[in-house]
Amino acid sequence: MATRRNQEQNFLNQMVKYQKNLQGLSGSEKMATHPSKSLKTDLSVPEDSTAVSRPPTDAVGWLAAQCSAHGGDQHHRVIQRLIAQLCEADQQEDQQEDPDPPLDAQLVVPLLSLLSSQTTLVRSLLAEQLNSTEWRTRLVSCNTLCCLKGPMNKDVVHKLLHLMLNDHSNLVRRAAAETLMKLGRIQQVHTELRLELEEGRGLRGRMEALDVICHLKIKTETLLEPVIGCLSDEFTALRKQACVTAASMQLRGERVVSCLLQLLEHDAAPDVRLSAIRAVGALGLSSPDLQEALMHCVETEREAELRAEACRMLQSSGVSSDRLQGFLLQRVHLECNPLVQRTMKEVLQLCDGSRQEYEHSQYISLQVKRLCDWRVITEKLELLEKLTAEGESLKPRMLVRLLTQRYAIQHKKADSIDH
């Protein structure tokens, strides 16, 4: 018990000593301009010059800085110590798995906010951290600036706008944009993002602008128009990012849906087609045109990943269970890719309302049951006789397509047009 009391007393003595050092430092700066003090006293240099040039980072110094801030001490040494502790706490948070911010960070921000109502020095010192070479320091500075009291000067606003458009870190760009929005600079944010998209300041800048718009979920008319325009841009990466943005912002307008279907069916880049498929799935679209486009993708797409994704999207696109089951049964055992075949089987199980895995014979049984309708058989025979009479060469691929009702329907439509 006595040992613990001695430790507490030593700790308090060290804290008081540190506070006296802070007061002595503040007093020495004042004495330098006081005419009654001697020259020898004014020019005296502390033995440990490093202790003056930078604040200590030990626990005692941190506790003393808290006490000084609570007491209203606006000295730049106190503010620097608080900012240093904030950055240090953020680095500790990055190393920990706990999602909650460290206790130090929770204490520093209210103290800086309190001091910012009394002096502009807090904003100035914190704004200096926006120029740091460490992205985490810039991120902390952005997130803290919006918590300060009092107006923000134009230089800080311009620096935040620069970070929003040009910083190499996605997190810093997003944080800078959020800070500007919270500071009431909404119009400036919208204008800068629109100009970045419309004036084409390079592919990277336009993609970063799309990322910020996607993060902020901005749906104003001035920004939606250039965002939709990016869906038909010449750059593959920009079209892909525009698909992601449309899905994230839940843009279900007629123009957006039309552009996504166009990309899904005709875009030359597989990555863009895949992004378009995922976008229509995220938007929850269910139109006949979309269903036909997805089925066509399953039948003709070369990329296995796209065929598998189209199979998944078919289930949520509004296709009836019977139609979807029949369509997949026609292709499941003709599919050569294991991933796509497995996806088809999973969707078939969901269509049948059963979670059990079918045997090969069960798939054949279901297919025979579907095809053994007299109307279906008659239709296929008539079509086969017609093609044979016309002298058309029936290759294996053509025979496979004869098994599909969709081919028969399309062929009838073509006949009706000819007549």
Buried (B, 14 or more C-beta within 10 A) or exposed (E): EEEEEEEEEEEEEBBEEBBEBBEEBBEBEEBEEEEEEEEEEEEEEEEEEEEBEEBBEEEBBBBBBBBBBEEEBBBBBBBBBBBBBBBBBBBBBEEEEEEEBBEBBEBBBEBBBBBBEEBEBBBBBBBEBBEBEEBBBBBBBBBBBBBBEEEBEEEBBEBBBEBBBBBEBEBBBBBBBBBBBEBEBBEBBBBBBBBBBBEEBEBEBBBBBBBBBBBBEBEEEEBBEBBBBBBEBEBBBBBBBBBBBBBBBEBEEEEBBEBBBBBBBEBEEBBBBBBBBBBBBBBEBEEEEBBBBBBBBBBEBEBBBBBBBBBBBBBBBBBEEEBBBBBBBBBBEEBEBEEBBBBBBBBBBBBBEEEEEBEEEEBEEBBEEBBEEEEBEEBBEEBEEEBEEEEEEEEEEEEEBBBBBBBBEEBEEEEEEEE
